[in-house]
Amino acid sequence: MPSGDSRKEFICAIASQFFGLSANDDVITSLYSVKELNNFLDDGGAELLSVQHEGKKVHLSNAVRFLFAINLSSTVKNILLIH
């Protein structure tokens, strides 16, 4: 489902390809309204977007945070950083 913002669609397309998900997957399309994505695109102070994928969850952050690093059984294999 298009967001109406080609920048968001581009970043979500990159994330979906990076993590092997469909661009139409709910976990990807739900990212269009996430505060951290809006901060990265519209706030000059947010210079980083960190994208982590685990199972059916995708987490965004404007800082490098390894959300799943403590869980040794975690299925996180990749973290996408966009600067």
C-alpha positions in Angstrom: 0.0 0.0 0.0 1.6 3.3 -1.1 2.2 5.9 1.6 2.0 8.9 -0.7 5.6 9.8 0.3 8.2 8.4 -2.2 11.0 8.8 0.4 9.2 6.4 2.8 8.4 4.0 0.0 12.1 4.0 -1.0 13.4 3.3 2.5 10.7 0.6 3.1 11.5 -1.0 -0.2 15.2 -1.2 0.7 14.4 -2.6 4.1 12.0 -5.2 2.6 14.6 -6.3 0.1 17.4 -6.3 2.7 15.4 -8.6 5.1 13.8 -10.7 2.3 10.2 -9.5 3.0 7.5 -8.4 0.5 7.2 -4.6 0.2 3.4 -5.2 0.8 4.0 -7.2 4.0 2.1 -5.6 6.9 5.4 -5.4 8.9 6.8 -3.2 6.2 3.8 -1.0 5.4 3.3 -0.4 9.1 6.7 1.5 9.1 5.2 4.4 7.1 3.8 5.9 10.3 6.6 5.2 12.7 8.0 8.3 14.5 11.7 7.3 13.9 11.2 7.2 10.1 9.5 10.6 10.1 12.3 12.0 12.3 14.9 10.6 9.9 13.2 12.1 6.9 12.1 15.5 8.3 14.4 16.4 11.2 17.8 17.6 10.3 19.1 16.4 13.7 18.2 12.8 13.0 21.1 11.6 10.9 20.7 7.9 11.3 18.0 5.3 10.8 18.6 1.9 12.3 16.4 -1.0 11.1 16.3 -4.3 12.9 14.2 -7.3 11.9 13.4 -10.3 14.1 10.6 -12.8 13.3 7.5 -10.7 12.5 8.8 -7.5 14.0 10.8 -4.6 12.5 12.1 -2.0 14.9 13.3 1.5 13.9 15.6 3.8 15.8 17.5 7.0 15.2 20.5 5.7 17.1 22.4 2.5 17.0 20.7 0.2 19.4 21.0 -3.5 19.4 17.6 -4.3 20.7 18.0 -8.1 20.5 21.7 -8.4 21.4 21.0 -9.6 25.0 18.8 -12.5 23.8 21.4 -15.1 22.7 18.6 -17.2 21.0 17.6 -14.1 19.0 17.0 -14.6 15.2 18.4 -11.2 14.4 21.0 -11.7 11.7 21.2 -8.3 10.1 20.9 -4.6 11.0 20.3 -2.1 8.3 21.8 1.4 9.0 20.9 4.3 6.7 22.8 7.6 7.0 
